[in-house]
Amino acid sequence: MTRPHWDRCIAHFDDAVGSFAADYFGDSSRRCLVVAAAGFDPRSLRIPTLLSEALGGRLSGLFVREERGTPDAGLIAAATENAQALSEMVSGCHIESVDIFGVDNAPVAGARIASVISNYTIPSEVTDVVLDMTALSIGIGFPAAKLLLHYCEENDLAFHIMIASNPELDDEIASEPGDRPIAVRGFAGADQSASPLEIAKIWIPQLARGRSAALTEIGRSVGETYKICPVVPFPARDPRRADALVAEYQTQLVDEWQVDPRDLVYVSERNPLDCYRTLSTLKARYDQTVADIFEPAIILSPIGSRVMAAGALMAALEHDLPVQYIETVRYAFDPTQPAAEPSQDMIVHLLLSGPAYSQFQTPASQVSQTPYSGASE
């Protein structure tokens, strides 16, 4: 399904998100459901708190507690504390535990979250659904986004994505990858097996600190590729972040993947629309270049920054692109140990569907008159 309104997607950043929430959700006619994580991440409360302040008792919540492996006692305590805070903050609060791995250690996150959402009854008075991707894993967040977006489009509800991003905090959370790279549930891509042309793959992995082992395994599962185009954050809050990632991944980039420096993909660290538009442009150009010669196939692996991953999510939904990932077995992080140089969260809001786009078919010169269309980067 094409969504041309995303070319002019309504977005807000940082302080503008708070102003938007107070104005838009402050309207007494708004009833909102927030779907978010109830885990150890210190940012888990940021978006629900912002929404609760604007909506009060008009906010309900479906919170996911991801269960994997044998986590550290400190992480369990932090998750329990966050879950309690969410229960006290959101009157209509439902917390659901979701197993990430099955009894045979196979990843089952996508199937489990699909079951949770399908069995959850969204109140009939709800006008807006917010997916808070801040602390949701890719295996949970992507299937949830696809299901909720479909529901909202079918029922003419507003569907929002919100993220509290902090790249410096992301760097402090270490993860141990599993050993089974798979496609994210609902993101296997179009079936190209019947094509008479040879399939030429482009793999687009998102580089993130400490994730080289995971990306190496994913790369092996992808197999032979025509090109590999790694995604790095630029512009970024730390101007040297892209350089540091290239240095960390030097062995893979040079020896294993043989990446031409011209094939690096630079996208904004704080604006998911930059990633979405860049990937959409890349796909259009690649399709045109190999038309009638090869069957083009673009495979995404958005691990790391949830802001950049949100842009990849939009591109995957728009163009039916496969998303290959590897589930995390366990995390290592001390939520009680403050960072030496604490950094401020960056807040992002995207409106992906709803009545605000009902006049999209009007001339482009009038699109800017749509309510809440400002505050872009």
Secondary structure as GFF3:
##gff-version 3
##sequence-region A 1 377
A	DSSP	three_ten_helix	4	8	.	.	.	ID=ss1
A	DSSP	beta_strand	10	13	.	.	.	ID=ss2
A	DSSP	alpha_helix	15	24	.	.	.	ID=ss3
A	DSSP	beta_strand	32	37	.	.	.	ID=ss4
A	DSSP	three_ten_helix	42	45	.	.	.	ID=ss5
A	DSSP	alpha_helix	46	55	.	.	.	ID=ss6
A	DSSP	three_ten_helix	56	58	.	.	.	ID=ss7
A	DSSP	beta_strand	59	67	.	.	.	ID=ss8
A	DSSP	alpha_helix	73	89	.	.	.	ID=ss9
A	DSSP	beta_strand	92	99	.	.	.	ID=ss10
A	DSSP	alpha_helix	109	119	.	.	.	ID=ss11
A	DSSP	beta_strand	128	132	.	.	.	ID=ss12
A	DSSP	alpha_helix	138	155	.	.	.	ID=ss13
A	DSSP	beta_strand	158	165	.	.	.	ID=ss14
A	DSSP	alpha_helix	167	172	.	.	.	ID=ss15
A	DSSP	beta_strand	174	177	.	.	.	ID=ss16
A	DSSP	beta_strand	182	183	.	.	.	ID=ss17
A	DSSP	beta_strand	199	205	.	.	.	ID=ss18
A	DSSP	alpha_helix	212	222	.	.	.	ID=ss19
A	DSSP	beta_strand	227	228	.	.	.	ID=ss20
A	DSSP	beta_strand	231	233	.	.	.	ID=ss21
A	DSSP	alpha_helix	241	248	.	.	.	ID=ss22
A	DSSP	alpha_helix	250	250	.	.	.	ID=ss23
A	DSSP	pi_helix	251	256	.	.	.	ID=ss24
A	DSSP	three_ten_helix	261	263	.	.	.	ID=ss25
A	DSSP	beta_strand	265	267	.	.	.	ID=ss26
A	DSSP	alpha_helix	272	290	.	.	.	ID=ss27
A	DSSP	beta_strand	295	301	.	.	.	ID=ss28
A	DSSP	alpha_helix	306	319	.	.	.	ID=ss29
A	DSSP	beta_strand	324	325	.	.	.	ID=ss30
A	DSSP	beta_strand	328	332	.	.	.	ID=ss31
A	DSSP	beta_strand	346	353	.	.	.	ID=ss32
A	DSSP	three_ten_helix	355	357	.	.	.	ID=ss33
A	DSSP	alpha_helix	364	367	.	.	.	ID=ss34
###
